[in-house]
Amino acid sequence: MPFLKKRTDCHYEIYLDNTDKVLGDVLIDNKRVMLEYSSELLLEEYIIIHDIISRLREGNDVTVDDSKSFLGYLSNGEPAYMITNWEPWIQYLQSSMKNCL
């Protein structure tokens, strides 16, 4: 489970509770919240970042720009991002893993 560690009034770090590994940063200013994270996370860590974004969106009228969060492609060639095409991408990965067994 992730937790946030406050660094300044507008900067938090995302940690896993069982490690000292920083997954990313949450930066807050007057009108936006920005998440920055490595492009080399494990799938489970990407899921955590996705969940954080989803929770921030709940009950809020917000716009998410995930254009810089490219994760890969779907089987039909469409790009997948942290929000856009997330579910189809996860399903594609899971079906690909089944074929590898």
C-alpha positions as CSV (number, residue, x, y, z in Angstrom):
1,M,0.0,0.0,0.0
2,P,1.4,3.4,-0.9
3,F,1.8,6.4,1.4
4,L,2.7,10.0,0.9
5,K,5.5,11.7,2.7
6,K,5.3,15.5,2.9
7,R,8.5,17.2,1.9
8,T,7.1,20.8,1.6
9,D,3.7,22.4,1.5
10,C,3.5,21.6,-2.2
11,H,5.6,18.5,-2.6
12,Y,4.9,14.9,-1.5
13,E,6.8,11.7,-2.2
14,I,4.9,8.4,-3.0
15,Y,6.4,5.4,-1.1
16,L,5.4,1.8,-0.7
17,D,4.9,1.1,3.0
18,N,7.1,-2.0,3.0
19,T,10.2,-0.4,1.3
20,D,12.1,2.8,1.1
21,K,11.6,3.0,-2.6
22,V,10.2,6.3,-3.9
23,L,7.6,5.6,-6.6
24,G,7.1,9.2,-7.6
25,D,6.3,12.8,-6.5
26,V,3.1,14.7,-6.1
27,L,3.5,18.4,-6.8
28,I,0.7,20.8,-6.0
29,D,0.1,24.4,-7.0
30,N,-2.9,26.7,-7.1
31,K,-4.8,25.0,-9.9
32,R,-3.3,21.6,-10.5
33,V,-1.8,18.5,-9.1
34,M,1.0,16.9,-11.0
35,L,2.4,13.4,-10.5
36,E,5.9,12.5,-11.6
37,Y,7.2,9.0,-11.6
38,S,9.7,6.7,-13.3
39,S,9.0,5.1,-16.6
40,E,10.6,2.0,-15.3
41,L,8.3,0.8,-12.6
42,L,6.9,-2.7,-12.1
43,L,3.4,-3.3,-13.2
44,E,2.2,-3.4,-9.6
45,E,3.7,0.0,-9.1
46,Y,2.0,1.4,-12.2
47,I,-1.2,0.1,-10.8
48,I,-0.6,2.1,-7.6
49,I,0.1,5.3,-9.5
50,H,-3.1,4.7,-11.5
51,D,-5.1,4.1,-8.3
52,I,-3.8,7.4,-6.8
53,I,-4.9,9.3,-10.0
54,S,-8.3,7.6,-9.9
55,R,-8.8,8.5,-6.3
56,L,-7.8,12.1,-6.9
57,R,-10.4,12.2,-9.7
58,E,-13.3,10.7,-7.6
59,G,-16.0,13.3,-6.9
60,N,-14.0,16.1,-8.5
61,D,-14.6,17.8,-11.8
62,V,-11.0,17.5,-13.1
63,T,-9.2,17.1,-16.4
64,V,-6.4,14.6,-16.5
65,D,-3.7,15.1,-19.1
66,D,-2.0,11.7,-19.4
67,S,-0.3,12.5,-22.7
68,K,3.1,12.1,-21.2
69,S,2.4,8.8,-19.5
70,F,2.7,6.4,-22.5
71,L,2.7,2.8,-21.3
72,G,2.6,0.7,-24.5
73,Y,0.3,-0.4,-27.3
74,L,-2.8,-2.5,-27.4
75,S,-3.0,-5.4,-29.8
76,N,-4.8,-3.2,-32.3
77,G,-2.0,-0.7,-32.2
78,E,-3.7,2.0,-30.2
79,P,-1.5,3.7,-27.5
80,A,-2.2,3.2,-23.9
81,Y,-1.6,5.7,-21.1
82,M,-2.1,6.0,-17.4
83,I,-5.8,6.8,-17.8
84,T,-6.5,6.5,-21.5
85,N,-7.0,2.9,-22.6
86,W,-5.8,1.7,-19.1
87,E,-8.3,-1.1,-18.7
88,P,-7.8,-2.6,-22.2
89,W,-4.0,-2.3,-21.7
90,I,-4.2,-4.3,-18.4
91,Q,-6.4,-6.9,-20.0
92,Y,-4.0,-7.2,-22.9
93,L,-1.1,-7.6,-20.6
94,Q,-2.9,-10.3,-18.6
95,S,-3.9,-12.2,-21.7
96,S,-0.3,-12.0,-23.0
97,M,1.0,-13.4,-19.6
98,K,-1.4,-16.3,-19.9
99,N,0.0,-17.1,-23.3
100,C,3.5,-17.2,-21.8
101,L,2.7,-19.9,-19.2
